[in-house]
Amino acid sequence: MQIMQDDPASALCAAAGSGDLSQVKRLIDNGVDPNKGDYDRRTALHLAAAEGNDKVCLFRLYVGLFRVYVHILFLVYVSLGLSSSRYTICAGVCGLF
């Protein structure tokens, strides 16, 4: 797919706008940043919501909330002086680094 190589954010936005949840999942799993916008700075969530694609919206929100949870978990571990090895494993699994 040529658009994926040239502009992965636009490919993700196009998939979200058309309601192609499997393509949205595939692109995010392959490292496309779901917070990046297309040529008009609209994000995948914006386009999915505008087109009424509820499943894509819910999936995108879930991905975002899971990452926020992992960051909060890390901050709690650090503030309590606990080992951050669990954070490292979890963050690696969900692609934070």
Beta strands, then each sheet from edge to edge (+ up, - down):
end
